[in-house]
Amino acid sequence: MIPEEVIDQIRNETNIADVVGQFVSLKKSGSNLFGICPFHNENTASFSVNEQKQIFHCFSCGRGGNVFKFMMELENLSYPEAVMRVADMQGIEIPDQYKHSNKAKSNINPVEKKLIDMHELATELYSHILMNTEVGQPALDYLHERGLTDDTIKFYRLGFAPKEQILNKFLENKKVQYDDMRKSGLFIETDDGKLRDRFFDRIMFPIKNEFGNLIGFSGRVMDKNASTAKYLNSPETDIFNKRKVLFNLSDAKTTIQKQKNVILFEGFMDVISAYQSGVTNGIASMGTSLTTEQIATIKRLTPSVSVCYDGDAPGQNAINRALSLLGNTDLSLGVIQMPEGIDPDEYRKQYGEEKFASYMHSAYESPLSFKMRYFKLNRNLDNETDQISYINDVLQEVAKISDPLERDIYVNQLSDQFNLNKLDLTNRMNTYIQKNNVNKSIQKSRDEPQQGHPVIQPIDNVRSHSKVELAELYLFNRILMSREMWQHLMSKDGFSFVDDDFQLLYTLAQGYMATHDEYKSAEFQDFIKEEKLQNMLINIEMLPLSDSPNKEEVDDYVNIIMNEAPIDVQLKNKQAELNDAKKLGDVDKQTELAMEIIKLQRQKQLNDRS
């Protein structure tokens, strides 16, 4: 076990915002930082970090805790592993004996771990074949001809799967079980139950998840004229879902968050070319259009996206689709437009890495500038019909811009280009603006609960709270906020919380306060241990109350709890009796108790109204 003083040191020397900020793009709002929750898909930033209390909380999914709990939830780690992970991320030196004692432990799902380990072994095999064998030499020559250095090849752990069926035997020699191999996606099972290598005669691109674990492959043929698909991806498995995966994300994440921008490329080779040129914030989707899951991941990490696809017609169509999908978010968008007919990888080979890196920073254009060029494709602007269609398409896009000055600039451009009356163009644009506003209003009414700042629903997002329940919540917040208020409550003889969980939390707090001069929320989280109580504490801490509690406020909450709580206690007892009567099948007793419960509930409602 890691000593408490070592854990305290790591916690005290760590700002939770620095750790969370490596996985979530955070923005200041009031006293907290907000971002897109990493634990579930959402459009509204309901994930909150409080630097003063060193805790996080998602108002939508309910997860919360200190920095160690964040890493446990995010990377599926045990508590000791999370402590070590935070220390490593913050550059805090830990005595070797604690590193060794926790190194071998893992809280990863055993099935997932086996699959990840299997992909690690396959990557080692394919990489060895590429770099060290005659069989792999043609593939290595091909990569060298594409301009990749050995350092880049090794960094991305590229490999080669030969024509021969070798992976099955290799894994068998490593004592990998048949049933595990069947689940890996690395093989195709024949009718007689034999396993045949899925990948052969292909250059292998290992695919990692956000945390750097190997989860799949994409195999590329070298022959452009081959009848098979250019790329072959791993099938869906327990660890690989191509809708969620973004190539190179684990390696690009640090740069993305530092630069607050990601470059979205179309292919793996484009990403790798960019990396070799010093552009390290590039990612790519898995050969398909962007998915909602991938967009959610991007939104969580950065506020800005630059789309850099091929300069040919399919690439331009893909850019337009990507902008349409990303345009439904609040991301800041841009386009890095490649010269006609050239993809980023080809640009690097033709002009060199230094010019490539420079181009990535200088060829930026706004989404609307791209759209204005894109709408011209396959149109004859000397033709009146095409002209009108083009102008309407552009005006619809201009109408989506919120800045009136920017809208005016584009309307002026259209007016000058086609020698049209600016007022006529403005009126047409305004009709589109009105239509957009109506659509937004309709959408807002549909999404009302999810829009705007999150509504804090303490403890339970569903059930309503009685006056006593709210009093217990607010009282606990007040006594944790101030040592003076804590002492004031402790001076009240015979006080206790009605709710058993609150009373247990209060008892634990007494033990903590007795041994600590100062209350620290993140520290008390670890003191509690039990997850249910930890979640209760987070909800209590995140209540939107003032930072200046007073004795009168505390006394009011105590009076409510002491004077009105008996009804709650009676209701709890009667409900327990009713449950017992149901088990015994005593119908008369059930009827009697149901009437008594109704009577108590009516009395409680009267008390709550008063």
C-alpha positions in Angstrom: 0.0 0.0 0.0 1.1 3.5 -0.7 1.5 5.5 2.5 -1.1 8.2 3.2 1.7 10.9 3.4 2.8 10.0 -0.1 -0.8 10.1 -1.4 -1.3 13.5 0.4 1.8 14.8 -1.2 0.7 13.9 -4.7 -2.8 15.3 -4.1 -1.5 18.5 -2.6 1.0 19.1 -5.4 -1.6 18.4 -8.1 -4.1 20.8 -9.6 -7.0 18.7 -10.8 -7.6 21.2 -13.7 -4.1 20.4 -15.1 -4.8 16.7 -15.1 -8.4 16.9 -16.4 -7.3 19.5 -18.9 -5.2 16.8 -20.7 -8.4 15.0 -21.6 -11.1 17.7 -21.6 -11.0 21.2 -23.1 -12.1 23.4 -20.2 -13.5 26.9 -20.2 -14.0 29.2 -17.2 -17.6 30.0 -16.3 -18.2 31.6 -13.0 -16.1 30.0 -10.2 -15.8 26.7 -12.1 -14.4 25.3 -15.3 -16.7 23.6 -17.7 -16.2 21.1 -20.6 -17.7 18.2 -22.5 -18.0 15.2 -20.2 -15.5 12.4 -21.1 -17.8 9.7 -19.7 -20.8 10.0 -21.9 -21.9 11.7 -25.2 -23.3 15.1 -24.8 -23.7 18.4 -26.7 -23.8 20.8 -23.7 -20.9 21.2 -21.4 -22.2 19.8 -18.2 -18.8 18.6 -16.8 -17.5 20.9 -14.1 -14.2 21.2 -12.3 -13.8 23.2 -9.1 -10.2 24.2 -8.6 -10.8 25.6 -5.1 -12.2 22.3 -3.9 -10.1 20.2 -6.3 -13.1 18.1 -7.4 -15.0 17.4 -10.6 -18.6 16.6 -11.2 -20.8 16.0 -14.3 -24.3 17.3 -13.8 -25.7 15.0 -16.4 -24.2 11.5 -15.7 -23.5 12.2 -12.0 -19.9 11.1 -11.9 -17.7 13.1 -9.6 -14.7 13.0 -7.2 -11.1 14.1 -6.8 -8.3 13.8 -9.3 -7.6 10.1 -8.4 -11.3 9.2 -9.0 -11.2 11.0 -12.3 -8.3 8.8 -13.5 -9.9 5.7 -12.1 -13.1 6.3 -14.0 -11.4 7.5 -17.2 -8.8 4.8 -17.6 -10.4 2.0 -15.6 -7.6 2.0 -13.0 -7.5 0.8 -9.4 -6.9 3.4 -6.7 -3.2 2.7 -6.3 -2.8 2.8 -10.1 -4.6 6.1 -10.3 -2.3 7.6 -7.6 0.8 6.4 -9.5 -0.7 7.7 -12.8 -1.3 11.2 -11.5 2.2 11.3 -9.9 3.7 10.3 -13.3 1.6 12.9 -15.2 2.7 15.6 -12.7 6.4 14.6 -12.7 6.2 13.8 -8.9 8.9 11.4 -7.9 7.7 8.3 -6.0 9.9 5.9 -4.0 10.7 2.8 -6.2 9.2 0.2 -3.8 5.7 1.7 -4.4 6.2 1.8 -8.1 7.1 -1.9 -8.2 4.4 -3.0 -5.9 1.7 -1.4 -8.0 3.2 -1.9 -11.5 1.7 -5.3 -12.2 -1.8 -4.5 -11.0 -4.5 -3.8 -13.5 -8.2 -3.1 -13.3 -8.7 -3.6 -17.0 -11.4 -6.0 -18.0 -9.6 -9.4 -18.3 -11.2 -10.1 -21.7 -10.1 -6.7 -23.0 -6.6 -7.1 -21.5 -6.1 -10.4 -23.4 -7.1 -8.8 -26.6 -4.9 -5.8 -26.1 -1.9 -8.1 -25.2 -2.7 -10.2 -28.4 -2.5 -7.0 -30.5 0.7 -6.1 -28.9 2.2 -9.4 -29.8 0.9 -9.2 -33.4 2.4 -5.7 -33.7 5.8 -6.9 -32.5 5.7 -9.7 -35.1 4.6 -7.6 -38.0 7.2 -4.9 -37.1 10.0 -7.5 -36.9 9.0 -8.9 -40.3 9.0 -5.4 -41.9 12.3 -4.2 -40.4 14.4 -7.3 -40.2 13.4 -9.9 -42.8 13.8 -10.4 -46.6 10.0 -11.0 -46.8 9.4 -7.6 -45.5 12.0 -5.8 -47.5 9.7 -4.9 -50.5 7.2 -3.3 -48.0 10.0 -1.4 -46.3 11.3 -0.2 -49.7 7.8 0.9 -50.5 7.6 3.0 -47.3 11.0 4.5 -48.0 9.9 5.4 -51.5 6.9 7.1 -49.9 9.5 9.2 -48.0 9.1 7.8 -44.6 12.2 7.5 -42.4 13.0 4.5 -40.2 12.4 6.7 -37.1 8.9 7.5 -38.3 8.2 3.8 -39.2 9.3 2.7 -35.7 7.4 5.5 -34.0 4.1 4.3 -35.6 5.2 0.7 -35.2 4.3 0.0 -38.8 4.7 -3.6 -39.9 4.1 -6.1 -42.7 1.8 -9.2 -42.8 3.3 -11.7 -45.3 1.3 -14.0 -47.6 2.2 -17.0 -45.4 -0.2 -17.9 -42.5 2.1 -17.2 -39.5 0.2 -15.3 -36.9 -1.8 -18.3 -35.7 1.3 -20.4 -35.0 3.1 -17.4 -33.5 0.3 -16.8 -30.9 0.0 -20.5 -30.2 3.7 -20.6 -29.3 3.0 -17.6 -27.0 0.4 -19.8 -25.2 -2.6 -17.8 -26.5 -5.8 -19.8 -26.3 -7.9 -20.7 -29.3 -11.1 -19.1 -27.9 -9.2 -15.8 -27.2 -7.8 -15.8 -30.8 -11.4 -16.2 -32.2 -12.5 -13.0 -30.4 -9.5 -10.9 -31.5 -10.6 -10.0 -35.0 -7.1 -11.0 -36.2 -8.4 -14.2 -37.8 -11.2 -15.5 -40.1 -12.8 -18.7 -38.9 -13.4 -21.3 -41.6 -16.3 -23.7 -41.7 -14.2 -26.5 -40.1 -13.3 -24.2 -37.2 -9.8 -23.4 -38.3 -8.4 -19.8 -37.9 -6.9 -18.1 -41.0 -4.9 -14.9 -40.8 -7.2 -12.0 -41.6 -4.3 -9.8 -42.8 -1.8 -11.0 -45.4 0.4 -9.3 -47.9 -0.4 -5.9 -46.4 1.5 -3.1 -44.7 0.1 -3.0 -41.2 -0.9 0.2 -39.4 -1.5 -0.5 -35.7 -4.5 1.3 -34.2 -4.5 2.6 -30.7 -7.3 4.0 -28.5 -7.1 7.3 -26.8 -5.0 5.9 -24.0 -2.4 4.3 -26.2 -3.6 0.7 -26.0 -3.3 -1.3 -29.2 -6.9 -2.3 -30.2 -6.8 -3.1 -34.0 -5.1 -2.8 -37.3 -5.6 -1.3 -40.7 -3.8 -3.2 -43.5 -2.8 -1.5 -46.8 -2.0 -3.2 -50.1 1.1 -1.9 -51.9 -0.2 -2.6 -55.4 -2.5 0.3 -56.6 -4.0 -2.0 -59.2 -4.9 -4.7 -56.7 -8.5 -6.0 -57.0 -8.9 -6.1 -53.2 -9.7 -3.1 -51.0 -6.9 -0.6 -50.6 -7.3 -0.7 -46.8 -8.7 -3.5 -44.6 -9.6 -2.6 -41.1 -10.1 -4.9 -38.1 -13.7 -6.0 -37.5 -15.7 -4.9 -34.5 -14.5 -6.5 -31.3 -14.7 -6.0 -27.6 -11.9 -3.4 -27.9 -12.3 -2.0 -31.4 -15.2 0.1 -32.6 -14.3 2.1 -35.7 -17.0 4.7 -35.0 -15.2 5.7 -31.9 -11.6 5.5 -33.0 -9.5 8.4 -34.3 -6.1 7.4 -35.7 -3.1 9.0 -33.9 -5.2 10.6 -31.1 -3.2 9.2 -28.2 0.0 10.6 -29.7 -1.5 13.9 -30.9 -3.5 14.7 -27.8 -0.9 16.7 -25.9 -0.2 18.9 -28.9 -3.9 19.3 -29.7 -4.6 20.6 -26.2 -1.5 22.8 -26.2 -2.3 24.4 -29.5 -6.1 24.3 -29.0 -6.5 23.0 -32.5 -6.6 19.6 -34.3 -6.0 19.0 -38.0 -8.4 16.4 -39.4 -6.8 14.5 -42.2 -8.4 12.0 -44.6 -5.8 9.2 -44.4 -3.2 7.5 -42.1 -0.4 8.4 -44.5 -1.4 12.1 -44.4 -1.2 12.0 -40.6 2.2 10.2 -40.6 3.6 12.7 -43.2 2.4 15.6 -41.1 4.1 14.0 -38.0 7.4 13.6 -39.9 7.2 17.2 -40.9 6.8 18.4 -37.3 3.0 18.8 -37.5 2.0 16.7 -34.5 -1.7 17.6 -34.0 -3.1 15.5 -36.8 -5.7 12.7 -36.6 -7.8 10.8 -39.1 -11.1 8.8 -38.9 -11.2 5.2 -39.9 -11.8 5.5 -43.6 -15.4 6.6 -43.2 -17.3 9.8 -42.7 -17.1 11.4 -39.3 -19.3 9.9 -36.6 -21.1 11.5 -33.7 -18.8 9.6 -31.3 -15.7 10.9 -33.0 -17.0 14.5 -33.1 -17.8 14.2 -29.3 -14.2 13.2 -28.6 -12.9 16.0 -30.7 -15.2 18.5 -28.9 -14.0 17.3 -25.5 -10.3 18.0 -26.4 -10.3 21.2 -28.4 -12.4 24.1 -29.4 -11.0 24.3 -33.0 -10.8 22.0 -36.0 -9.0 22.4 -39.3 -10.1 20.0 -42.1 -7.3 19.0 -44.5 -8.5 16.5 -47.1 -7.3 15.7 -50.6 -7.4 18.4 -53.3 -9.3 16.3 -55.8 -13.1 16.2 -56.3 -13.8 13.4 -53.8 -11.7 15.2 -51.3 -13.6 18.4 -51.8 -16.9 16.5 -51.4 -15.5 14.9 -48.2 -14.6 18.4 -46.8 -18.1 19.6 -47.5 -19.6 16.6 -45.6 -17.2 17.1 -42.7 -18.0 20.8 -42.4 -21.7 20.0 -42.5 -21.3 17.5 -39.6 -19.0 19.7 -37.6 -21.1 22.8 -38.3 -23.8 21.4 -36.0 -21.4 21.9 -33.0 -19.9 25.1 -31.5 -16.4 24.2 -32.7 -14.4 26.8 -34.5 -13.9 25.5 -38.1 -11.4 26.1 -40.8 -10.1 24.4 -44.0 -6.5 23.8 -45.1 -7.1 23.7 -48.8 -4.6 21.4 -50.7 -3.7 22.3 -54.3 -6.0 20.7 -56.9 -5.4 16.9 -57.3 -2.8 16.7 -54.5 -3.2 15.1 -51.1 -1.1 16.1 -48.0 1.2 13.1 -48.3 2.0 13.8 -51.9 2.6 17.5 -51.1 5.3 16.6 -48.6 7.0 14.3 -51.1 7.0 16.9 -53.8 8.0 20.0 -51.8 9.7 18.7 -48.7 8.9 18.7 -45.0 9.7 22.3 -44.2 7.4 23.6 -46.9 4.7 21.1 -45.9 4.8 22.4 -42.3 4.7 26.0 -43.5 1.7 25.2 -45.8 -0.2 23.7 -42.9 -0.1 27.0 -41.1 -0.5 29.3 -44.1 -3.2 27.7 -46.4 -6.0 28.3 -43.9 -9.4 29.5 -45.1 -12.8 30.0 -43.5 -15.5 27.4 -44.0 -17.5 30.0 -46.0 -14.6 30.8 -48.3 -14.4 27.0 -49.0 -18.1 26.8 -49.6 -18.0 29.7 -52.1 -15.4 27.8 -54.1 -17.1 24.5 -53.6 -20.5 25.7 -54.9 -18.8 26.8 -58.1 -17.9 23.2 -58.9 -19.8 21.7 -61.9 -21.6 25.1 -62.4 -21.3 27.5 -65.3 -21.5 30.9 -63.7 -22.1 32.5 -67.1 -25.4 30.6 -67.1 -28.2 32.6 -65.4 -29.8 29.5 -63.8 -26.5 28.3 -62.4 -25.8 31.8 -61.3 -29.0 32.1 -59.3 -28.5 28.7 -57.7 -25.0 29.6 -56.7 -26.0 32.9 -55.1 -28.8 31.3 -53.2 -26.5 28.6 -51.9 -23.9 31.1 -50.8 -26.5 33.4 -49.1 -27.9 30.5 -47.1 -24.4 29.9 -45.7 -23.9 33.6 -45.1 -27.1 33.7 -43.2 -25.7 31.2 -40.7 -23.0 33.7 -39.6 -23.8 35.5 -36.4 -21.5 38.6 -37.0 -23.4 41.2 -39.0 -20.1 42.8 -40.2 -18.8 39.5 -41.5 -22.1 38.9 -43.3 -21.9 42.3 -44.9 -18.4 41.6 -46.3 -19.6 38.5 -48.1 -22.8 40.2 -49.4 -20.5 43.0 -50.8 -18.4 40.3 -52.5 -21.5 38.8 -54.2 -22.8 42.2 -55.2 -19.5 43.2 -56.8 -18.9 39.8 -58.5 -22.3 39.7 -60.2 -23.1 43.4 -60.4 -26.2 43.0 -58.3 -28.1 45.4 -56.0 -26.8 44.9 -52.5 -30.2 45.6 -50.9 -31.8 42.8 -53.0 -29.1 40.4 -51.8 -29.5 41.5 -48.2 -33.3 41.1 -48.3 -32.9 37.6 -49.6 -30.3 36.8 -47.0 -32.6 38.1 -44.2 -35.3 35.7 -45.3 -32.8 32.8 -44.7 -31.8 34.3 -41.3 -35.5 34.4 -40.3 -35.9 30.8 -41.4 -32.8 29.8 -39.4 -34.1 31.6 -36.3 -37.4 29.8 -36.5 -35.7 26.4 -36.9 -33.4 27.2 -33.9 -36.4 28.2 -31.8 -38.1 24.9 -32.6 -35.0 22.9 -31.8 -34.4 24.9 -28.6 -37.9 24.1 -27.4 -37.3 20.4 -28.1 -33.9 20.4 -26.3 -34.9 22.9 -23.5 -33.7 20.7 -20.6 -30.3 20.1 -22.2 -29.6 23.7 -23.3 -27.8 26.5 -21.4 -26.1 26.1 -18.1 -26.7 22.8 -16.3 -29.4 22.7 -13.8 -28.0 21.2 -10.6 -30.0 18.3 -9.3 -28.4 17.2 -6.1 -28.2 13.5 -5.0 -30.8 12.3 -7.4 -31.7 13.6 -10.8 -35.2 12.2 -10.9 -37.1 12.4 -7.6 -38.1 15.6 -6.0 -36.9 16.6 -2.5 -38.9 17.3 0.6 -38.2 20.2 2.8 -36.4 17.9 5.3 -34.2 16.4 2.5 -33.2 19.8 1.2 -32.5 21.0 4.7 -30.1 18.0 5.3 -28.4 18.8 1.9 -27.9 22.5 2.6 -26.9 22.0 6.3 -24.2 19.6 5.3 -22.9 22.0 2.8 -22.8 24.8 5.4 -20.9 22.9 8.0 -18.3 21.7 5.5 -17.9 25.3 4.2 -17.0 26.7 7.6 -15.2 25.3 10.7 -17.2 27.8 12.8 -20.5 26.4 11.4 -19.2 22.8 12.1 -18.5 23.7 15.7 -21.9 25.4 16.0 -23.7 22.3 14.9 -21.6 20.0 17.1 -22.7 22.1 20.1 -26.3 21.1 19.6 -27.0 18.1 21.9 -29.1 15.3 20.5 -28.9 16.4 16.9 -28.8 13.7 14.2 -29.6 13.5 10.5 -32.8 11.7 9.5 -31.4 10.0 6.5 -29.1 7.1 7.4 -26.6 7.9 4.7 -26.3 11.5 5.8 -25.8 10.3 9.4 -23.1 7.9 8.3 -21.4 10.7 6.3 -21.7 13.0 9.3 -20.1 10.3 11.6 -17.2 9.9 9.1 -16.9 13.7 8.9 -16.5 13.8 12.7 -13.6 11.4 12.5 -12.0 13.4 9.7 -12.4 16.8 11.5 -11.0 15.3 14.7 -7.7 14.5 12.9 -7.4 17.4 10.4 -7.0 21.1 11.2 -8.4 22.1 7.8 -11.2 20.6 5.7 -10.2 19.7 2.2 -12.9 18.2 -0.1 -10.5 16.2 -2.3 -8.8 14.7 0.8 -12.1 13.9 2.5 -13.2 12.0 -0.7 -10.3 9.5 -0.1 -11.1 9.4 3.6 -14.6 8.2 2.9 -13.7 5.2 0.7 -17.4 4.2 0.0 -18.4 5.2 -3.6 -22.1 6.0 -2.7 -21.0 8.4 0.1 -18.4 9.9 -2.2 -21.1 10.7 -4.8 -23.3 12.2 -2.0 -20.4 14.4 -0.9 -19.8 15.7 -4.5 -23.5 16.7 -4.8 -23.4 18.5 -1.5 -20.2 20.3 -2.4 -21.5 21.4 -5.8 -24.7 23.0 -4.4 -25.0 26.6 -5.7 -24.9 28.3 -2.2 -23.0 31.3 -1.0 -19.5 31.1 0.4 -20.5 32.8 3.6 -22.7 30.6 5.8 -24.1 31.9 9.0 -25.4 30.5 12.3 -29.0 31.7 11.6 -29.0 29.7 8.4 -27.7 26.6 10.1 -30.3 27.0 12.9 -33.1 27.2 10.4 -32.0 23.9 8.7 -31.6 22.2 12.1 -35.1 23.3 13.2 -36.6 21.9 10.0 -34.8 18.6 10.5 -35.6 18.3 14.2 -39.3 19.4 14.0 -40.5 18.0 10.7 -38.4 14.9 10.3 -40.7 12.6 12.4 -43.1 12.4 9.5 -40.3 11.2 7.2 -39.2 8.7 9.8 -42.8 7.4 10.2 -43.2 7.2 6.4 -40.0 5.1 6.2 -41.1 2.8 9.0 -44.6 2.4 7.5 -43.2 1.6 4.1 -41.0 -1.1 5.6 -44.0 -2.5 7.4 -46.0 -2.5 4.1 -43.2 -4.4 2.3 -43.3 -7.0 5.1 -47.1 -7.3 4.8 -46.7 -7.9 1.0 -44.2 -10.7 1.6 -46.6 -12.3 4.1 -49.6 -11.8 1.8 -51.6 -10.0 4.6 -54.1 -8.1 2.4 -55.9 -6.4 5.4 -52.6 -5.2 6.9 -51.5 -3.9 3.5 -54.8 -1.8 3.1 -54.4 -0.4 6.6 -50.8 0.6 6.1 -51.5 2.1 2.7 -54.2 4.4 4.3 -51.8 5.4 7.0 -49.0 6.2 4.4 -51.5 8.3 2.4 -52.4 10.3 5.5 -48.7 10.9 6.4 -47.9 12.0 2.8 -50.7 14.5 2.9 -49.4 15.9 6.2 -45.9 16.1 4.7 -47.2 18.0 1.7 -48.9 20.5 4.0 -45.7 21.0 5.9 -43.7 21.4 2.7 -46.1 24.1 1.5 -45.8 26.0 4.7 
